[in-house]
């Protein structure tokens, strides 16, 4: 896949991204990828994000990964998740504007902090038909905004994730509406240090489903 470096505006700042427009005859749609916490080294080059990116492209999607404000060559500064949600809105709008057909579905994928900032925006946007939450840190942030969401949902969590313990995960997941699916990655903690490759199968299955 070939990615093009792009810049797009978001609430007074300029965001840096990498976009790949899939040239396949049967393009399925577009996927926006939101990276983990900016203040703890998260950026669009994170291994979990790049693993998901490759899986999305191989399943026939165009992709956009980007740096939140204050990260890399994105201007501005960390904004407690408030400004970052503006960034997600801007990323959705930008990728949608680049799609060859305006009715192609979008999917939003967020990893950790990226899930907390990205998915609330995606739920409200009718162009986004599915969401992926990788390692939602339920012990740190409130993810109750996902309750009542009727869009397709994939949750992926490592079974050794200290910020998403199994007891809390099970109760929260039980309260989510269908359609939904949950994948536990054996032996993985929050960072998938040696298990990022195990994300590929559940991601490709989700991307390959009908939207």
Helices and strands as residue ranges (DSSP letters): E 4-10, E 13-20, E 29-34, G 38-40, H 47-58, E 61-66, H 82-98, E 105-111, H 113-124, E 128-134, G 144-146, E 152-158, H 166-174, E 180-185, G 196-198, H 199-207
